[in-house]
């Protein structure tokens, strides 16, 4: 079977798409958007998603799925909670209809940024993983999880695909003088990802370290946890060592960016204030052009306006999350299509083929 292609796979964020794979299904062409071609024995499932006047979601499967493999393609629009509930209800409806396997294709996995315990919060990503397993999903295809350890939250297989080959190809083809570029990590946490890009492109590496001021978000990162308790009773024989609060040095750039193109790489670009601040620092250090590359372009709130008014020359994201409105507001935002790798993953899982080819030349830190 030839490789499959989904040019419009991620262009319908309003509801889940459901494909079922029968054991003797005939070849067909799937209209997954304005133009889409899939060569194989996959067919669109007939289902109905109803949003009643009272805010509840009801899903009805219109045909038999007994003993079949089901692929639910769910992009995450701005209304994240509605999309999650729709996915859960649809998976449970397919489970109770005796589907053999239910595979969720979720390009951007929601709540992935809430994968660590902070003070008295909760690890919401683990909760969502448990809910998906309970609803009936047996496999998930996603892309660039915020933390790779999230795969351990699931009790079933998770294929965490990478967008870096597509972004690297964009750098090589769309940035004429990319040999004079340097890959930049806007924080030490992103240094491993930036190093992976730099090694494959054979470019230099720079890391922005420190902070300009202590923001409210920084205060909530656990440096002052646990909170001080007044009149706390302490056992006379228990003397704990003094815990020093974290203090970051002033912003510095480790690496030479003078007279070069700076390419900031990350997995998610949501609130762009940190990217804008990084761009300003790089301009002060002599970078003459600044690109921002990320897999998931959430671009919340005033992100398009801030990008348009900033020193950033171009923001390049993939189409894992719909952002057509943001592109209309800011011409600096460019999109890289990654639907090809998702469709190839679907084909390989359906045919029982190895997924190793999709992870070739991918490092552990990517």
Secondary structure, DSSP 4 states (H G I P E B T S, - for coil): -PPPB-TTTTS-TTS-EEEEE-TTPPPB----SSS-B--BS-EE--EEEEE-SSS-EEEEE-S--TT-EEEEE----S-HHHHHHHHHHHHHHHHHTT-SEEEEE-SS-TTTT--S--TT---HHHHHHHHHHHHT--EEEEE--SSGGGGGG-SSEEEEE--HHHHHHHHHHH-TTGGGEEEEESSGGGHHHHHHHHHHHT-EEEEEES-SS--HHHHTSSTT-SPP-TT----TT--PPPPPPP-PPSPEEES--TTSEEEEEEEEE-STHHHHHHHHHHHHTT-SEEEEEEEEE---TTHHHHHHHSS--EEEEEBTS--HHHHHH-TTEEEE--HHHHHHHHHHHHHT--SGGGGTT--TT-
